Amino acid sequence: MERVQFQQEQMLAELKDLVQKSLFNQSEVKQIVKKRTQFETALVRRIPKKGDFLRYAAYEMNLEQLRRKRVERLKLEKTAPSISDYALVRRQFQIFERALKKFKSDVGLWIQYIQVAKREGARSLVGRITARALQLHPRTPALYIIAASHELNHMSPSAARALLQRGLRLNADSVDMWREYVRMELGFVEGMKRRWTVLGIHEEGHPIVEAETTAAEDMATLTPEEIAAEKGGDEGERARQAIMDGAIVKSVILSAAKALPSINLFTALEVLIRSYPSQERLRTALLDHLYSVLKDTLQGDPHAVKMLATRKLRELTSQENSDDFVMAESEEFVDALQAANESFSLAVGAGSTNASGMADVYVEFVEEWCKLPTLDPNLRAYLVASLRKLARQPNAPPSLQAAHVQLTLPSKKAL
């Protein structure tokens, strides 16, 4: 109980300050002391529970929110900060620190602590927490991603890149980490574009005027790629063009494919590149590179074949405000569907080592589009005919024949 009494003594100054500012009355302060005593008593038990710490922290968060609302409502004059201005937030941090002494292996607890520190704007504390968490959990990708995001939010791309590279050395099999690394490099390209616009070097062949007067301390924060790109002459122009063409991002994609040759990786990167707000020229170049690497990395993989064959279809269906009926009637869609089906048919008919898997993926493709209510009946008949042709080949996988029967049965019933 000595620990409980010690904590009671520590809170006297802040409670007195809250009363003096008329933010809480004596009755409310007594209730606060009572609740805190209950929480502290639970924490000094022989085997404390994580839930006790979290409930205590949640209570202090709610108390701080109430204090801030009352400060805003009472419109108190701005004075020098007093203990009650920061004591409740400090107590939240202290509760998490005490919890982590008992539950160091709980990654979720570390992440909650980081989120609380972020919300309170404790930038340096966030850095210290993530550093400690990474020392204890070096094989947890989420911590590297959170740490890198924190550095990026505070304009430290070099530190973010170093964190992700360090994490990838230990977690090369993490799709999430590779995706975030590519996202960061995409952001780097957009950031450089904005910087060059401000410096007046956004146009090709534009002479560097302001860049030459960049302060030494500003140059010290630049990456080697940035410094090279902001040089004058042909060398600087080539470096800028390489960055704008996505050379760094392409290099990361290639490294990711070598470290993790997985269809899940390529799918995640495709979704990221398509959704990231970058220039259409850059997006197209990166997707071309991604598909080229996919073709070289996963040769003969059924899902890779599907991803390559249906590229144009995904581009059409992912367009904003696209109408399914209008899309299904367009000539561009018909050509894309036909090209995808022909690519699939060639792959299935080639008799690869994974013929059964290739057939299953093709069946999924045909069934997916045949079940689309807005699909033109002629296109549906075309897909079914292609499936029938493959199903009648010698040694055709049973899945092709079964799928053909299933797709033709409804029409027989209709007759």
C-alpha positions in Angstrom: 0.0 0.0 0.0 3.0 2.3 0.3 3.0 2.6 -3.5 -0.6 3.6 -3.5 0.0 6.3 -0.8 3.0 7.6 -2.8 0.9 8.0 -5.9 -1.7 9.9 -3.8 0.9 12.3 -2.6 2.1 12.9 -6.1 -1.3 14.0 -7.3 -1.9 16.7 -4.7 -0.3 19.6 -6.5 -2.2 19.0 -9.8 -5.5 18.6 -8.0 -5.0 21.8 -6.1 -4.2 23.6 -9.3 -7.4 22.3 -10.9 -9.5 23.6 -8.1 -7.8 27.0 -8.1 -8.6 27.4 -11.8 -12.2 26.4 -11.1 -12.0 23.5 -13.5 -13.1 21.0 -10.9 -14.8 21.5 -7.5 -13.9 19.8 -4.2 -16.5 17.0 -4.7 -15.1 16.1 -8.1 -11.6 16.1 -6.8 -12.6 13.7 -4.1 -14.1 11.4 -6.7 -10.9 11.6 -8.8 -8.8 10.6 -5.8 -11.2 7.7 -5.0 -11.1 6.4 -8.6 -7.3 6.7 -8.8 -6.9 4.9 -5.5 -9.0 2.0 -6.8 -6.9 1.8 -10.0 -3.6 2.0 -8.0 -4.7 -0.7 -5.6 -5.4 -3.0 -8.6 -2.0 -2.3 -10.0 -0.1 -3.3 -6.9 -1.6 -6.8 -6.7 0.7 -9.7 -6.9 -0.2 -10.4 -10.6 -1.5 -7.3 -12.2 -3.6 -7.5 -15.4 -3.0 -5.6 -18.6 -6.7 -4.6 -18.6 -6.2 -2.8 -15.2 -3.5 -0.5 -16.8 -5.6 0.2 -19.9 -8.7 1.1 -17.9 -6.6 3.4 -15.7 -5.1 5.1 -18.8 -8.6 5.4 -20.4 -9.9 7.1 -17.3 -7.0 9.6 -17.4 -7.6 10.3 -21.1 -11.3 11.0 -20.5 -10.3 13.2 -17.5 -8.0 15.2 -19.8 -10.6 15.6 -22.4 -13.0 17.0 -19.8 -10.4 19.4 -18.6 -9.7 20.7 -22.1 -13.4 21.2 -22.7 -13.9 23.1 -19.5 -10.9 25.3 -20.3 -12.4 26.1 -23.7 -15.8 26.8 -22.2 -14.6 29.0 -19.4 -12.3 30.9 -21.8 -9.6 31.2 -19.2 -6.9 33.8 -19.8 -3.7 32.5 -21.2 -1.0 32.4 -18.5 2.2 30.6 -18.0 1.7 26.8 -18.0 1.0 25.3 -14.6 1.1 21.7 -13.4 -2.5 20.9 -14.2 -1.9 21.7 -17.9 0.3 18.7 -18.4 0.0 16.5 -15.4 -2.9 14.4 -16.7 -1.1 13.7 -20.0 2.1 12.9 -18.1 0.2 10.4 -15.9 -1.1 8.6 -19.1 2.5 8.2 -20.2 3.5 7.0 -16.7 0.8 4.4 -16.7 1.9 3.0 -20.0 5.5 2.9 -18.8 4.5 0.9 -15.8 2.5 -1.4 -17.9 5.4 -2.1 -20.3 7.6 -3.0 -17.4 5.2 -5.9 -16.8 4.3 -6.7 -20.4 7.3 -6.0 -22.6 6.4 -8.7 -25.0 3.0 -7.2 -25.8 3.4 -5.5 -29.2 -0.2 -4.2 -29.1 0.6 -2.3 -25.9 3.7 -0.7 -27.4 1.5 0.4 -30.4 -1.2 1.9 -28.1 1.5 3.8 -26.2 2.9 5.2 -29.5 -0.6 6.2 -30.6 -1.3 8.1 -27.4 2.0 9.9 -27.6 1.3 10.8 -31.2 -2.1 12.2 -30.3 -0.6 14.4 -27.6 2.0 15.7 -30.0 5.0 14.3 -28.1 7.2 13.9 -31.1 10.5 13.1 -29.3 8.7 10.6 -27.0 7.3 8.8 -30.0 10.8 8.4 -31.4 12.1 7.0 -28.1 9.2 4.6 -27.7 9.5 3.2 -31.2 13.3 2.8 -30.8 12.8 0.8 -27.6 10.0 -1.2 -29.1 12.1 -2.1 -32.2 15.0 -3.2 -29.9 12.6 -5.7 -28.2 10.6 -6.7 -31.3 12.9 -6.4 -34.4 10.8 -8.8 -36.4 7.5 -6.9 -36.1 6.9 -5.1 -39.4 4.1 -2.9 -38.0 6.6 -1.1 -35.7 9.0 -0.2 -38.6 6.0 1.1 -40.6 4.8 3.2 -37.6 8.3 4.5 -37.0 8.9 5.4 -40.7 5.5 7.1 -40.9 6.4 9.2 -37.9 9.7 10.3 -39.6 7.9 11.1 -42.8 5.3 13.2 -41.0 8.1 15.3 -39.6 10.0 15.7 -42.9 12.7 13.2 -42.4 12.6 11.0 -45.5 16.2 9.8 -45.0 15.4 8.5 -41.5 12.2 6.8 -42.8 14.1 5.2 -45.6 16.8 3.9 -43.2 14.2 2.5 -40.9 12.4 0.6 -43.6 15.6 -0.7 -45.1 16.7 -1.9 -41.7 13.3 -3.6 -41.2 13.4 -5.3 -44.6 16.8 -6.8 -43.8 15.1 -8.7 -41.0 11.6 -9.0 -42.5 12.2 -9.5 -46.2 9.1 -11.8 -46.3 6.7 -9.0 -45.2 4.4 -7.8 -48.0 3.3 -4.9 -45.8 6.8 -3.6 -45.4 7.6 -3.7 -49.1 4.3 -2.0 -49.9 5.1 0.8 -47.4 8.6 1.1 -48.8 7.2 1.6 -52.3 4.6 4.1 -51.0 7.4 6.1 -49.3 9.4 6.2 -52.5 6.3 7.3 -54.5 5.9 10.1 -51.9 9.6 11.0 -52.4 9.0 11.5 -56.1 6.0 13.7 -55.5 7.9 15.7 -52.8 10.8 16.3 -55.2 8.4 17.5 -57.9 6.9 20.0 -55.5 10.4 21.1 -54.3 11.6 21.7 -57.9 8.5 23.7 -58.7 9.2 26.0 -55.8 12.9 26.3 -56.8 11.9 27.1 -60.4 13.5 24.0 -62.0 10.3 22.1 -62.8 10.7 22.6 -66.5 13.1 20.6 -68.6 16.3 22.5 -69.4 15.4 25.3 -67.0 18.5 26.9 -65.5 18.9 26.5 -61.7 18.8 29.9 -60.1 17.4 29.5 -56.6 18.8 26.1 -56.1 22.3 27.5 -56.2 21.5 29.7 -53.3 20.1 26.9 -51.1 21.5 27.2 -47.6 24.1 24.8 -46.4 21.9 23.6 -43.6 19.1 22.9 -46.0 21.4 20.9 -48.3 22.5 18.8 -45.3 19.0 17.4 -45.0 18.8 16.3 -48.6 19.4 12.7 -49.8 22.2 11.9 -52.3 19.5 11.6 -55.0 18.2 15.0 -54.2 21.6 16.6 -54.2 22.5 15.0 -57.6 19.1 16.1 -59.1 19.6 19.7 -58.1 23.0 20.1 -59.8 23.2 22.2 -62.9 23.9 21.0 -66.4 23.2 17.7 -68.1 24.1 15.6 -65.0 21.4 17.3 -62.9 18.9 17.1 -65.8 19.5 13.3 -66.2 19.2 12.8 -62.4 15.9 14.7 -62.3 14.5 12.8 -65.3 15.4 9.5 -63.7 13.6 10.3 -60.5 10.5 11.6 -62.3 10.5 8.4 -64.4 10.4 6.4 -61.2 13.9 4.9 -61.3 14.1 4.6 -57.5 10.6 3.1 -57.3 11.4 0.6 -60.0 14.6 -0.4 -58.2 12.6 -1.1 -55.0 10.0 -3.2 -57.0 12.8 -5.3 -58.4 14.4 -5.8 -55.0 11.0 -6.7 -53.6 10.4 -9.3 -56.3 13.8 -10.9 -55.7 13.3 -11.1 -51.9 9.6 -12.1 -52.0 8.5 -13.7 -55.3 4.8 -13.9 -54.3 1.7 -13.1 -56.2 0.4 -11.4 -53.0 3.3 -8.9 -53.2 2.5 -8.0 -56.8 -1.2 -7.7 -56.1 -0.5 -5.3 -53.2 1.9 -3.2 -55.2 -0.5 -3.0 -58.2 -3.3 -1.8 -55.9 -0.9 0.8 -54.3 0.4 2.1 -57.6 -3.1 2.4 -59.2 -4.5 4.2 -56.2 -1.6 6.5 -55.4 -2.2 10.1 -56.6 0.7 10.4 -59.0 1.0 11.5 -62.6 -0.6 9.2 -65.2 2.7 8.9 -67.1 4.6 7.8 -64.0 1.8 5.4 -63.0 1.7 3.8 -66.4 5.5 3.4 -66.4 5.5 1.8 -63.0 2.7 -0.6 -63.9 4.6 -1.6 -67.0 7.7 -2.3 -65.0 5.7 -4.2 -62.4 4.1 -6.5 -65.0 7.5 -7.0 -66.7 9.1 -8.1 -63.4 6.0 -10.3 -62.6 6.4 -12.0 -66.0 10.1 -12.7 -65.3 9.7 -13.7 -61.7 6.6 -16.0 -61.7 6.8 -17.7 -65.0 4.0 -20.2 -65.4 2.3 -19.3 -62.2 -1.5 -19.4 -62.8 -2.3 -16.4 -60.8 0.5 -14.4 -62.4 -0.9 -15.4 -65.8 -4.3 -14.1 -64.7 -2.9 -10.9 -63.4 -1.1 -10.2 -66.7 -4.0 -11.3 -68.9 -6.6 -9.2 -67.1 -4.6 -6.0 -66.8 -6.6 -4.0 -69.3 -9.9 -5.3 -67.8 -8.8 -4.1 -64.3 -7.9 -0.7 -65.7 -11.4 -0.3 -67.2 -13.3 -1.6 -64.2 -11.2 0.6 -61.8 -12.0 3.8 -63.6 -13.8 6.3 -61.3 -17.6 6.6 -61.9 -17.5 3.7 -64.4 -20.9 2.3 -65.1 -21.0 -1.5 -65.4 -23.6 -1.6 -68.1 -22.0 1.1 -70.3 -18.6 -0.5 -69.8 -19.9 -4.0 -70.8 -21.2 -2.5 -74.0 -18.0 -0.5 -75.0 -15.8 -1.7 -77.8 -12.7 -1.2 -75.6 -14.1 -3.6 -73.0 -14.9 -6.2 -75.6 -11.4 -6.0 -77.0 -9.9 -6.3 -73.5 -12.1 -9.3 -72.6 -11.2 -11.0 -75.8 -7.5 -10.4 -75.3 -7.6 -11.7 -71.8 -9.5 -14.8 -72.8 -7.1 -15.5 -75.6 -4.1 -15.2 -73.3 -5.7 -17.5 -70.8 -6.6 -20.0 -73.6 -3.0 -20.1 -74.8 -1.7 -20.7 -71.3 -4.2 -23.5 -70.6 -3.7 -25.1 -73.9 0.1 -25.0 -73.6 0.1 -27.9 -71.2 2.2 -26.3 -68.4 3.6 -28.3 -65.5 0.7 -26.8 -63.4 -2.0 -27.5 -65.9 -4.6 -28.2 -63.2 -3.9 -25.0 -61.4 -4.0 -23.0 -64.7 -7.3 -24.6 -65.6 -8.8 -23.7 -62.2 -7.8 -20.1 -62.5 -9.2 -19.9 -66.0 -12.5 -21.4 -64.8 -12.6 -18.7 -62.1 -12.1 -16.1 -64.8 -14.9 -17.4 -67.0 -17.4 -17.9 -64.2 -16.6 -14.4 -62.8 -17.6 -12.7 -66.0 -20.4 -15.0 -67.0 -22.2 -14.3 -63.7 -22.0 -10.6 -64.4 -25.7 -9.5 -65.0 -24.7 -6.7 -67.4 -22.5 -8.9 -69.6 -23.7 -9.1 -73.2 -25.2 -12.6 -74.0 -22.9 -12.8 -77.1 -19.8 -12.3 -74.9 -21.1 -14.9 -72.5 -21.6 -17.3 -75.3 -18.1 -16.5 -76.6 -16.5 -17.3 -73.2 -18.5 -20.6 -72.8 -17.5 -21.6 -76.3 -13.8 -21.0 -75.5 -14.2 -23.1 -72.3 -15.9 -25.9 -74.3 -13.1 -26.0 -76.8 -10.5 -26.4 -74.1 -12.6 -28.9 -72.2 -12.8 -31.2 -75.3 -9.1 -31.4 -75.7 -7.4 -34.7 -74.9 -6.3 -35.0 -71.2 -8.2 -31.8 -70.4 -8.4 -31.2 -66.6 -11.7 -32.2 -65.1 -12.4 -28.7 -63.8 -12.8 -27.4 -67.3 -15.4 -30.1 -68.2 -17.3 -29.5 -64.9 -17.3 -25.8 -65.3 -18.6 -26.1 -68.9 -21.5 -28.4 -67.8 -22.4 -26.0 -65.0 -22.5 -23.0 -67.2 -24.6 -24.7 -69.9 -27.1 -26.3 -67.6 -29.2 -23.1 -67.0 -29.7 -22.7 -70.8 -30.9 -26.3 -71.0 -33.4 -25.8 -68.3 -34.7 -22.7 -70.0 -35.3 -24.8 -73.1 
